[in-house]
Amino acid sequence: MMKYAIRYYTKSNHTKQLADCIAEVLDIEALDITHPLVEDVEVLFFGSSVYGNSVDPEVRDYIFAIDVNVSRMVCFGTAGVMESSYDEVRSLADLKDIPVDEREFHCKGEFVSMNRGKPDESDLDELRSFVRNVM
Ligand SMILES: Cc1cc2nc3c(=O)[nH]c(=O)nc-3n(C[C@H](O)[C@H](O)[C@H](O)COP(=O)(O)O)c2cc1C
């Protein structure tokens, strides 16, 4: 069983920045969701952001297609203005009986002229502490 895995979806690399930061802390590779999980995993760090008030359909498809055992999913992501995609991801994971950690990491992501430079270094610092807490 893999102890940790990181998967993410991104359109403009904000979620990738978070995923790569988690990867550094865990010393594993962060992969996008073109990479299926190939073995059971203890903690899946799962990154997704908000587009048109929802996750991208590819994120939905990815969760539905998970066919290994995931003991716990930890969500992370960004959004321009919305809270986060946590609730939506959690309902999708529920359908697959994948337990989702109550704790999530969310920060703002640059969107049109809002949140310039986000996520930024202070977001990544917070993320590093978050990861150490949930791992
Ligand atoms: C096509 C598109 C639609 C978006 N729709 C929303 C939205 O409905 N609500 C919101 O809060 N942010 C919205 N955003 C902003 C993104 O959530 C934000 O830029 C996020 O950081 C993108 O992450 P990514 O670079 O990992 O894809 C949208 C961004 C794009 C590109």
The ligand as a Tripos MOL2 file, in Angstrom:
@<TRIPOS>MOLECULE
LIG
   31    33     1     0     0
SMALL
NO_CHARGES

@<TRIPOS>ATOM
      1 C1        -12.9470   29.1340  -16.6830 C.3       1 LIG1
      2 C2        -12.8420   29.5910  -15.2490 C.ar      1 LIG1
      3 C3        -13.9930   29.6790  -14.4850 C.ar      1 LIG1
      4 C4        -13.9080   30.0870  -13.1420 C.ar      1 LIG1
      5 N1        -15.0430   30.1560  -12.3810 N.ar      1 LIG1
      6 C5        -14.9520   30.4790  -11.0690 C.ar      1 LIG1
      7 C6        -16.1170   30.4870  -10.2310 C.ar      1 LIG1
      8 O1        -17.2190   30.2030  -10.6630 O.2       1 LIG1
      9 N2        -15.9730   30.8310   -8.9280 N.ar      1 LIG1
     10 C7        -14.7430   31.1290   -8.3880 C.ar      1 LIG1
     11 O2        -14.6570   31.3990   -7.2040 O.2       1 LIG1
     12 N3        -13.6230   31.1300   -9.1560 N.ar      1 LIG1
     13 C8        -13.7020   30.8200  -10.4680 C.ar      1 LIG1
     14 N4        -12.5660   30.7950  -11.2570 N.ar      1 LIG1
     15 C9        -11.2610   31.1230  -10.6330 C.3       1 LIG1
     16 C10       -10.4700   29.8910  -10.2950 C.3       1 LIG1
     17 O3        -11.1310   29.1000   -9.3160 O.3       1 LIG1
     18 C11        -9.1030   30.2990   -9.7590 C.3       1 LIG1
     19 O4         -8.4160   31.0680  -10.7150 O.3       1 LIG1
     20 C12        -8.2700   29.0980   -9.3940 C.3       1 LIG1
     21 O5         -7.1240   29.5300   -8.6880 O.3       1 LIG1
     22 C13        -7.8670   28.2900  -10.6120 C.3       1 LIG1
     23 O6         -7.0470   27.2180  -10.1930 O.3       1 LIG1
     24 P1         -6.1550   26.4330  -11.2470 P.3       1 LIG1
     25 O7         -5.1480   27.4140  -11.8160 O.co2     1 LIG1
     26 O8         -5.5020   25.3680  -10.4830 O.co2     1 LIG1
     27 O9         -7.0700   25.8990  -12.2930 O.co2     1 LIG1
     28 C14       -12.6440   30.4120  -12.5760 C.ar      1 LIG1
     29 C15       -11.4890   30.3240  -13.3790 C.ar      1 LIG1
     30 C16       -11.5740   29.9190  -14.7010 C.ar      1 LIG1
     31 C17       -10.3220   29.8280  -15.5060 C.3       1 LIG1
@<TRIPOS>BOND
     1     1     2 1
     2     2     3 ar
     3     2    30 ar
     4     3     4 ar
     5     4     5 ar
     6     4    28 ar
     7     5     6 ar
     8     6     7 ar
     9     6    13 1
    10     7     8 2
    11     7     9 ar
    12     9    10 ar
    13    10    11 2
    14    10    12 ar
    15    12    13 ar
    16    13    14 ar
    17    14    15 1
    18    14    28 ar
    19    15    16 1
    20    16    17 1
    21    16    18 1
    22    18    19 1
    23    18    20 1
    24    20    21 1
    25    20    22 1
    26    22    23 1
    27    23    24 1
    28    24    25 2
    29    24    26 1
    30    24    27 1
    31    28    29 ar
    32    29    30 ar
    33    30    31 1
@<TRIPOS>SUBSTRUCTURE
     1 LIG1         1 GROUP 0 **** ****
